[in-house]
Amino acid sequence: MSNDEFRAAMSRLAAGVCLITAHEPPLTADGPRGEDVGMTATAFMSVSLDPPLVLVSLREGSRMDDLLAEQPLWAVSVLADHQLQVAGRFSMKGRISDRLLFADLPYVRGEASGAPLLTGALATLECRTENRVEAGDHTLVVGRVLTAGLPAPDSAPLTYFRGRYRHLGA
């Protein structure tokens, strides 16, 4: 099986789209405020109800993978279909700084994680890393859900199918 055959087969699995965020702490206690970091994820799932656990797959060596190796608190915003531009913005290769990516986005800072939570998201979660598992060229991060919110629960979801963001038909 080739990489292209595997990629083509997996592209037929529709997935929800999330923005994973974390706050990078300052380098020193009296230094400037740390930065917010974000990435678009389609490999996100619920793992357990009791205790409440979720899993996100991160490309090994990515900025988010490196940050979550040090920072155990992170957040998830499940994107609504009107947040397509947010998904594209945080999935760009060679993108501008995350500070600029967050500049015009409406969000609140999570009380448990300190990470940005998008105000128009279908759902938001704040998590603490429970486990990290190396899996090929990715790291699977299992997080315990600390808080859950429903900012815009009646919006339609944004999905990813056959290599493109899609709107779910009613």
N, C-alpha and C positions, 0 to 999 in steps of 0.2 A: 504494500500500500504506500502510495506517495503522500507527501504533505498536502499536495493539492487535492487529492481524493479525500483525505481526512477532513480538510477545511471545507470542501464542498458538502460533505455529508453533515458535518456539524452546523453548517449555515442554515440547514433546514429546521433547526430547533429554535423556535421563537423564544425570545427572552425579554424580560422586563429590563428597563434601563435605570440605573441608579447613579447618583453622584456620591462618591465616598470622600469624606473630608476629615482633616485632622488639623490641629493647631501645633505647629512646631514651636516648642518653648524657646525662650531667649537663651543665648549662649552663656550669659552670666546673670546672676540675680539682679544686678543693678543695670544691666544692659538694655538695649532697645527691645521693644515688644517683638516676640517671634512672629513668624508668618503663618498664614493659613495655606494649606495645600489641598488640592482637589484632583480627582480623577474620575472619569466615566467608567462604569463597570456594567457588564452584562452577565458576568459569572458571579451571581449573588443568589443566595438561597437561604431559606429557613432550615435549620438543622433539628431543633428540639423545642418543645413547648415547656418542658419541666426538666431542667432549667431552660429559660428562653435563650436559645443560641442561634446565631446566624453564621454564614460562611461567605467570604469573598475571596476570589482568586486574583492575585496580584502578579504581574510580570516580575520575575526575579531581577533584582537590581534596579527596579524603577524607583523614582523618588518616594512614592508612597510606600513601597516595600521597605526601603531603607528607614523611612520615618517611623513606620509601625513596628519595626524591630526595636526602636528606642522608646517610642511613645505608645503606651498601652491604650489610650483613650482615643476614640474615633467616632465618626457619625455617618449616617446613611440618609440620603434624601431620595425617595422613590419618585422618579420623574413622571410628571403628567405630560400629555401629548403637546401642550402649549410650551413645553420647556425643551423643545428640539434643539434650539440654539445653544442652550446650556450644555447638552450632551456633546454637541460638536465642538464647542469651545474647549471643554476639558479633555477631549480625546485627541487633540491635534498633536502631531509629532513636531518637535522643535519649536514648541509654542513659546509665547512671551511669558513673563513672570506670572506666577499665580496671583500675586498682589493685584495686578491689572485685570486678571480674569474675574476676580471677585468684586472689582470696583463698582460696577453698576448693578449687581445682583441684589434683589431683596432677600435678606436672610436675618435670622436671629442667631445669637450665639447660644449653644447648648449649655445648660447649667451643669450637667454632669461631665461633659467632655471638653467644653470650651470651643468646640468646632462649629463651623457654620452649618445651619439647618435652613434649607430654602423655604421661604414662606408659602410658595405656591405648590409645594410638593404634595403628592397623594398621601404619603406617610413619611415620618421621620423616626429614626432610631438613634440612640446613643449607646455605644458599646465599649466594653473593656476586653482586650485580647485575653483569651483563655489558653489558646494553643496556636502554634505555627507549625505547618507541615510542609517540607520541601516536596514538590511534585513536578518532576521534569523541569521545565524552564519557568515554572510559577511557584509561588508560595501561597498555600491555603491558610487563611487567617480565620480562626474560629473566635467569635466574640460573644460574650454574654451581654444580652440586651439590658441596659440600665433604665432607659426611658423609651417610651413610644408615643408618638403624636400623630394626629390626622389633620394637617393644615388645610387640605383641599380634597377631602375624601370622595367627593362625587365627580371629580374630573376624570376624563378618560386617560388610560395609561399610555406611555410611550413604549414602543416595543422595538426590538431589533430582530430582523429576519432576512436571510439571504444577503448579508453584508450591508444592509441599509436600515436606517431608522424608519419605522412605520407607525401609522396611526391604526389603532384597532377598530375595525368596522363594528358598528352597533348591531 
